[in-house]
């Protein structure tokens, strides 16, 4: 039984690493240059949306995929590689156990993990008295964690200033 559990944990870890080993995405300057050169209109950023600053491990491909997804959703995105994500999470107020592989700052809020762009846009429009949004873990099928047609249901949680959470949005079944 112990070997089966160890093997299962190893398989899950390898799947997560494979998801994080995708090709890098262009930075904001490359996207702006492509837009100026007449590239795909989806690469043009929405001037009404604030910048998203993504703090991530330099090797994380799913973090780069989420940043690319946010760019394609109209946000200007700046990625900052760091080896000390825990310090960023503590600084912005991500509650213990509610973390993911990357932390972003947008407007006055944090966005932790693979939060859909529409939920971030809703957060910015509604402006709740809160710290931010989190999708704990790395649910398969969430933005940046696509694995074909596989989709896990997941919740986006709103983190109140006291660290408590409530469901902000539900995705999936």
MODAGI-V257230 format. One record per pair of residues at least 24 apart in sequence whose C-alpha atoms are under 6 Angstrom apart, sorted by the first residue. I is the first residue (numbers start at 1). GAP is how many residues later the second one is. D is the distance in Angstrom with one decimal. If there is no record, write none. Layout:
# MODAGI-V257230
I:GAP:D  I:GAP:D
This chain:
# MODAGI-V257230
19:43:5.6  20:40:4.6  20:41:3.6  20:42:4.3  21:40:4.4  22:39:4.4  25:39:6.0  28:49:6.0  42:30:5.6  43:29:5.5  45:29:4.3  45:30:5.5  45:31:5.8  46:28:4.7  49:26:5.8  51:25:4.7  51:26:5.6  52:25:4.8  52:53:5.7  52:54:4.8  53:24:5.9  53:25:4.8  53:26:5.8  53:51:5.2  53:52:5.2  54:25:4.7  54:26:5.9  54:49:5.9  54:50:4.2  55:25:4.9  55:26:5.9  55:47:5.7  55:48:5.3  55:49:5.8  56:25:5.1  56:26:5.8  56:46:4.8  57:24:5.4  57:25:5.4  57:26:5.9  62:82:5.1  65:79:4.7  66:77:5.8  66:78:4.3  95:68:5.8  98:38:4.7  99:37:5.0  100:36:5.3  100:37:4.8  114:28:6.0  114:29:5.5  130:29:5.9  130:30:4.4  130:31:5.2  131:28:5.6  131:29:5.7  131:30:5.5  132:26:5.9  132:27:5.4  133:24:5.5  133:25:4.7  133:26:5.9
